Amino acid sequence: MTLEEFKSFAKTGKPFNTEEIHQFMNKMGGEARKITFRLNSAYHTPEEIRDILSELFGKTVPATLRVFPPFYSDFGKNIEVGEDVFINACCHFQDHGGVRIGDGCQIGHNVVFATLNHFLEPKKRKMTYSAPIVLGKNVWVGSNATILQGVTIGDNAVIGAGAVVTSDIPADTVAVGVPAKAIRHIYTPASPH
């Protein structure tokens, strides 16, 4: 199985239930751990961090990306970040289904992006399936938030610390709680007041 074949399959939302898929996920997970262990085991300059993340992501990351390690990923090759993104320490990217972070986003400490889920039925529970997570531009995610599979967060939204985001959050809103709910509108010059 190739990376592109895996990414195409992941977009279908079908369960990862073949030996070929599991072997590929295990192989990619091992590669991601090797890279993140190297990233997290010593001090690195910002340029070195970006070089290591480019290796992890399988593509050159923007020169404006700032990441404070430790940084964790159990796949690595399905993460895309825009310009001027900041990711604070101890974030976890379970990116099998794809994590897309728009320009200007700020990600607080210990945020989890979880693109995989399990079935509820006990006989199927060991099987996983995926859906992407997409953050628009200028999204601020507070510390210890968890963003679950299939969630899209609109431009300029703020996710409160400790929130668990289980469904889409509209642009220009503040969302807090478990599960996260929009509690107020953020006035921006581009939005109606």
Salt bridges, closest charged atoms under 4 A:
GLU47 OE2 - ARG50 NH2 3.86
GLU48 OE1 - HIS44 ND1 3.89
GLU55 OE1 - ARG38 NH2 2.84
ASP74 OD1 - HIS96 ND1 3.89
GLU80 OE2 - ARG100 NE 3.62
GLU121 OE2 - LYS124 NZ 4.00
